[in-house]
């Protein structure tokens, strides 16, 4: 089994990039993916889903090239956090 996701969408804002105490880079950015389709009446429908991305190390360093509205292609894995 493989946990792999590919997202192509637009950045919702400029990335928030920071360095941890150990020097590791971390970037956070939201990504909007949009799906378009025709409904049964022939009208175009649009559904936008927002994804919160966390980029680490070299990917975080490269995130400086991302600007709000930029087209972004991302491959990675999906993880979910649980809070109590």
C-alpha positions in Angstrom: 0.0 0.0 0.0 1.1 3.5 -0.7 0.0 6.8 0.9 0.4 9.2 -2.1 -1.6 12.3 -3.0 -1.1 14.7 -6.0 -2.7 18.1 -5.8 -2.7 20.8 -8.5 -4.2 24.1 -7.4 -3.7 27.7 -6.5 -2.0 29.1 -3.4 -4.4 30.8 -1.1 -1.8 33.1 0.4 2.0 33.6 0.5 3.6 30.8 2.5 4.4 31.2 6.2 8.0 30.0 6.5 10.0 29.6 9.7 13.0 27.9 11.0 12.9 25.6 14.0 15.5 25.8 16.8 17.5 22.9 15.1 17.6 24.8 11.8 14.9 22.8 10.0 12.7 24.9 7.7 8.9 24.5 7.8 6.4 26.2 5.5 2.7 26.4 5.8 0.5 27.3 2.8 -3.2 26.7 1.8 -4.0 25.3 -1.6 -7.3 25.6 -3.4 -8.3 22.8 -5.8 -11.3 23.3 -8.0 -13.5 20.7 -9.7 -15.8 21.8 -12.5 -18.7 19.7 -14.0 -22.0 20.0 -15.7 -25.1 19.0 -13.7 -28.0 17.0 -15.1 -29.6 20.3 -16.4 -26.4 21.2 -18.3 -25.4 24.0 -16.0 -21.7 24.3 -15.0 -21.0 23.7 -11.3 -17.9 24.5 -9.4 -16.6 23.0 -6.1 -13.4 24.3 -4.4 -11.7 22.4 -1.7 -9.0 24.0 0.6 -6.0 22.0 1.7 -3.6 23.0 4.4 0.0 22.0 3.4 3.0 21.7 5.6 6.3 21.6 3.7 9.6 20.5 5.4 13.3 21.1 4.8 14.2 21.6 1.1 10.6 21.9 0.0 10.0 24.6 2.6 13.1 26.5 1.4 11.7 26.3 -2.2 8.3 27.6 -1.0 9.7 31.1 -1.1 8.9 31.0 -4.9 5.2 30.5 -4.1 3.0 33.7 -4.2 -0.7 34.0 -3.5 -2.6 32.7 -6.6 0.4 30.8 -8.0 -0.3 27.5 -9.6 1.2 24.8 -7.4 1.8 21.1 -8.1 2.4 19.0 -4.9 3.1 15.3 -4.4 3.1 13.9 -0.9 1.4 11.9 1.8 -1.8 12.6 3.7 -1.6 12.7 7.5 -4.3 13.7 9.9 -3.7 15.1 13.4 -6.0 14.3 16.3 -6.5 16.8 19.1 -8.1 16.2 22.5 
